[in-house]
Amino acid sequence: MATNPLPKIAIIGAGPAGLTLASLLHKSNTQLNLTVFDLRARPSESALDEPSGSLDLHAESGQLALETCGLLPQFKALPDACSESMILADKDGLIHLEDSGDGDRPEIPRNTLTSLLLSSAPSESIKWEHKIIAVSSVATGKWKVTFLDLTNPHLGEQTEEYTLVVGADGTHSKVRPALTPIKPHFSGITCVTLTIPHLAIKYPSLNSYIGTGTFYAMGPGRATITQRGSHESARIYLMISSPASASPNIPSEPSPAINSLSALFKSPAEFKNLLLGSDEFYASFGTQVKDLISAGFSSAAEQEEVDIKPLYMLPIGFTWPHKEGLTLIGDASHTMTPFAGEGVNLGMLDALELSNAITSSASSSSDPDSAIQAFEEKMWPRSKEIAIETFKNLEIMFRDENGPEKFVNFFKSHVPPPEGEDERHEKA
């Protein structure tokens, strides 16, 4: 007696959302044929040990997904590379607020999260160094994935058909065009990223100034944000705003100043001089903030290029016409800026709920397409709510003359007042 072939599922992208989904499906013991595609080479242990951005995982989303993967004990046992503490300063460097955090949203370096998820995902199912060319429908009702195996480029373009294709491939998804022509647009914010390794040894005064967690120094249209990382490093994000468009769903255009800065990305010394010497950027910021930026460039003196990137967002309320056998999770589904700290948490929760939809329909022999459509219809309003919050935060931080003050007041309303005055508030 012939048996039905196992469902073939392709997950495009081995970021947090894709790896979470792969881990959950693997752990479920559901009978299926799973393949994960990713453009990058498999990260080495040394690469995963390098400093990276920090993510705070929330109990109701990111941590819940890790718990279901069986990884929560390992997560909680990790050393705190970046604490939950937060310092808010103005552009002059004067500190207005310090908060030690409440312990329910621990931070984890992005590379450490990747390592943790890789320990649980089925390694034999992940095809590294595979470039997705396109995803298209075929007459059988399945979806054809066209790809290049970069480890064997002489093979040329190859194809494989799948029952279900999940786009977990981020902002510039190769899967999304098979569902909708809508693309992410420039949010109006440009980010320059710098890293200072061994901050405590190299710059003890800066190490004390920015603290053990997240630090903000904000002025109208600009912000300096730091996070602590592995090996006592500090990751610096210089966020610079271009003029706002008429609506969050209309693309902004980079300002002439941003275009001038971007043109110098292959000349780090000139880039630094313009950044610190122009009032359109950080010339008017306080000495300590500029020292922090300068230290970031000193640590990156050997680099040939400056890491400068525009931040993108999908239109708020973005959805797509449901198509059987094709869906999106994570940034592919709801690209937004990082100003609510929800992106990775949303992606991991997407993965958890999609996994539940797939496995529950398999165990009950019910229609998987109905379960996946129900998953999408639950995901969309959740991501819309967070996208609205994220854009409001962006506008307060960068497009309101009183934004830094409002930002501080918002956090003060959610943080208990400290006992007595901190001398740093007076002397910073």
N, C-alpha and C positions, 0 to 999 in steps of 0.2 A: 504494500500500500504506500503510495507516494505521500510524502509529508510536505507541508507548505514551507518554502524557504524562510529563513530567519529575516526579520525586518532589517534592512540596511540603513544605518543612520550615519550621516556625515556631520561632524561639528567643524565649522570653519573658524579657526582661531584658537590658540592655546593660551589665552590670557586668563585672568581670574574667573570670568564667567564660563568660558569654554572648558577649562580644567575642572571647575566645580561640577559642571554637568557630566563630564566624562567620569569623574570619580563617583558621583552619585549613581549613574547608570551601571557602572561596574560593580559597585557595592550591592546594588539591588538584586543581583543574580538573575535579572530578567534575560531571557534568551533573545539576543540580538547580535547583529554584526556591526560593530562600531569602529569608525575611523575618525581621527582628529587630524586636520591639516593645519600647518603653520609655516609661514614664510621663513621664520628665523631658524638658525641652527639650534640644536638642543643646547640650552645654556649649561656651561660647565660649572662644577662646584666653585671654582675660583670666581667665575663671573657672578654667580648668585651670592657670593660673599662680599661683593663690592657695594659701596654705599648706593642707596636708591631712595626714592621718595617714600614717605611714610603714609600709611592708611589707617584710619580708625575704624574698627569693625564694630558694628552695633549688635546688641543682643538679639534684636528681633529680625535681623536679616543676615549680615555676614557671619556672625557667630552661630546663628541657627543653622546655616548651611554647613559650616564646619562641624558642628555637632552631629548633623545627619551623616556627614562623611566619616564620622568617627575620629575627627582630628582635633576636637576641642581640648582634650587634655594636653596634647602636644603644643597647641597654641598658647594655652595658659601657662605652660612651663617655660616659654621663651623669655629670654632676658629683655628688659625694656630698653631698646635702643633709643626710643623716643617716648618720653613720658606723656601723660595726658595734660600736663601743665600748659598754661597759655599766658603770654604776655602781650599786652596791647600798648603800643606807643604811637605818638604822633610823628609827623615828618621831621620834627626837630630832635626826635629821639627821646622825648620826655615820656616816661612810662605812666600810664593812666590806670592800668588794671593788671593784676596778676591773679591767676586762678590755678589751683593745684589739680583740678579735675575731680570727678566723683568715683572713678574706678569702673564705670560700666561701659566705657568705650576705649579699650586698650588699643594702642598703636602697634602696627607691625610694618616693617619695611616691605616694600613691594616685592623685592627679590626673595625675601624670606617666605612670604605668602606663596610665591610661585614654587619655591622648593618644597613647602609643606604640601601643596596640592599635587605636585608631581610624585610625591611619595605614595599617594593614594590612587592616582589615575593609572590606567593600564598602559604601561610604557610601550608594549608591543603594538598598541593601536594608534600611536601618535606618529604621523609622518612629518618630520621636520624638513625644512628646506624644500617645501613644496609651494609653489606660487600659483594661486588661483587666478585663472584667466577669466572665467565666466561661469555662471550657473544658469541653466536654461531648461525649459520643460521639454518632455519628449512624449510621443504618442501613447506610450504605455501608461502614462499617468505618473511616471516617476520624474526625477530631476537629474539632469546630467551635469556633472561637475567637470569642467575642463581645466587642466592644471599642467604645470611643468615641474618635473622632478629635477631640482637644481643640482642634485648629486649625480644625475645622469642626463645632462642637457642634450646629449646626442639623440636621446629618444624622442625629442620634440614634444609637441602637445599630446597629452593623453586624456582619456575620458573615462568616467565611471558613473554608473547610474545608482541612485539611492531612493529609498522609500521616503525618507525624511532628511532634509538638509536644514541645519540650524546655523544661522549666521551669528557668530560670536566674534566677529572680526573687526570690531571697533568703528571708529569715526568714519573712515573711508572704506566701508564694507563693500566687498565684491558680491555679496549676496543680496543686499538691499535693492539694487537696480532691477532684480527679477520680480520685485514686489511693487516698486513705486519709482517714479522718476525724481522724487524729492531728494535733495542732497543737503547735507549740513552747510551752514554758511558762517562766515566770519562773525564772531561775537562782538568785535570791537576791542578785544583785549589781546595783547601780545605778551608772551612770556619768555624771559631770558633765564636760563637755568645755569647755576654755578654750584660747585661742590668744594668744600674745604675739608680735607681729611685731617684727623688728629687735631681738632680745633683747640682742645684744652692745652696741648703741648705747644702748639705754634702761636696761638693767640689767647692767652689766659684771660685777658680783660674782656675780649669779645665773648669768650666761652661763658663767663659769668653774666655778661650783659643779656645774652639771648636766652639763657636758661636751658633747661633739660628737655623742653617740649617744643611747642610751636610759638613763634614770635612774629608779631606784625608791627611794622612801622608804616603808617598810612598818611598820605597827603592827597589833595584833590587830583584825581586822574592817575595816581601812581601808588604802588604799594611794594614794600619789601617784605617778603614772607620767608621765614626759615623753619626748617624741621630738622631735628636731630636724627642721625642714622647710625649704622654700624661703625665700629672702630672710632667712636667719638667724633664722627664727622658731622658736618652741617650742610644741609642742602638749602641753597638760596634760590628763591623764585622772585624775579623782578617783574611785576605785572604793570603794564603800561596801557592806558586807554587811548583809543582814537575817538573822534567825535561819534556820538551815538546816532543811529538811524532813527527813523520816525516810529518804528515798531520793533519789538523783539523778534518778529518773524520776517523782518526785512534786513538783508545783509548790511553790515557796516562796511566802511571803506578805510583802509589804513591811512593814517595821517601822513602828510609829507615828511614830518620828522621821523616817523616810524620807518618810512621807506628809505630815508637817508641812513638810519641806523642799520636796517636790514642789509643794505648794500655793503656794509663793512664786516659782514659775518666772517669773512676770511682774513680779516686784519684785526685780531683781538686787541692790540695796543690802541689803535685808532678808535675802535669800538668803545673801549673803556674810557678814553679821553672825552669822546662825545657824550657818553652816558653820564659821566660825572661833571662835565663842564657846561652842559646846556641846561638852562632853566626849564626847558620842555621835558627834561628827564629828572635828574637827581641833584643838580647843582645847588638847589635851595634846601636840600635835606640836611639834617644835623650831622655833626662830625662823626659820631659813632656809627651812624647808618652808612655814611660814605666810607668809613674805614672798613666796615663789614663787606661792602661791595668790592672795594679795592682788594681786600684779602681774598675774596672769591676769585678775582682775576689773577692774582699772584699765584694761587694754587693751580690755576689752569694755564699757566704761562707756556707750557709745552704744547698746548692744543693748537691745532691749525685752524679750527673753526669755532665760532661761538654758537652755542645752542640757543637759537632764537626761533620761536614757533608761534604762529597765530593760534588762538583758541577758537574752536568751532562749536556750533550748537545746531541741533535740529529745531525746526519750528516748534514752539510750545503747543502741546496737544497733538503732536505728530502720531498718525496711525497709518495703516495701509489696508487695502482690500485683502481679506483673508484668501489664501490660496492653499489648497490641500498639499501637504508634504513639504511646506516651506515656512519657516518662521525666523524671528530675530530675537536675540537677548543681549543684555549689556549695552555698551555704547553703540553698537550697531542699531539698537532699537530706540535709544533715547540719549543721543549725544548731548551733553551739557557741559558748562564750565564747572570748575571744581569748588565753587564758592558756597556750597552747602555740605560738602564732605559726604555726599550720598552715592556717588557714581559706582564705586566698587560694591557697595552694599546692595544697591539695586540690582546690579548684574548677578551677584551671587544668589539673591532671593529669586530672580528670574530663573536661574538654573535649577534651584530647588523646586520651584513650582512646576516648571516644565518637566523635570524628571518625574515628579509625582503624576503629572498628566500622562506621560508615556507609560510608566510602570503600572499605574492603576488600570489603564485601559487594556494593557497586555494581560494582567492577571485576571481580569473579569471578562476578557474576550469582547469588550465593548468597542465602539468606534473610536479609534485614536484621534481622528480628525476633529470630532466634536470636542474631545478633551483639550486638544491643542487650541482650538478656536476659543474655548472658554478661558484658557490660560491667557491668551492675548487680550481678551476683553476685560480681564481682571488687572492685567499689567498696565494697560494704557492709562486709566485714570490715576493710578498710583504714580506713574512716572510723570504725568502732567502736573500733579500737585507738587512734586519735588522740583520740576523744571520751573514752575512759577516761583517757588521759594528761592531757587538758585538765581534766577534773573533779578529778583528783588534785591538780593544781597549784592549782586554785581552792581546794580544801579546805585545802591547806598554807598558802596565802597569807592566807586570810581566816577560817578556822574552827578553827585550831589555835593555842592560846596561845603555843606556841613556833614558830609558822609562820615569822615573819621570820628567826629563827635557822636553822631547817631549810632555808629557801630559800637563805640565804647559804651554808650548808654544802654544799648540793647543787651550787651553782655552783663553790664552791671545789674540790670534788672533780673538776671537769671543766676547771679553769683552772690553768695552771702558776703557782706562787707568784712574786710580784714580786721583783725584785732589791732588797733592802733595804726599809726602811720608808718609806712615803709620809707626809710631814708632814701632809697633809690628813686622814689617818686619826686623827691626834692632835688636830688643831685644829678640825676641822669641828664 
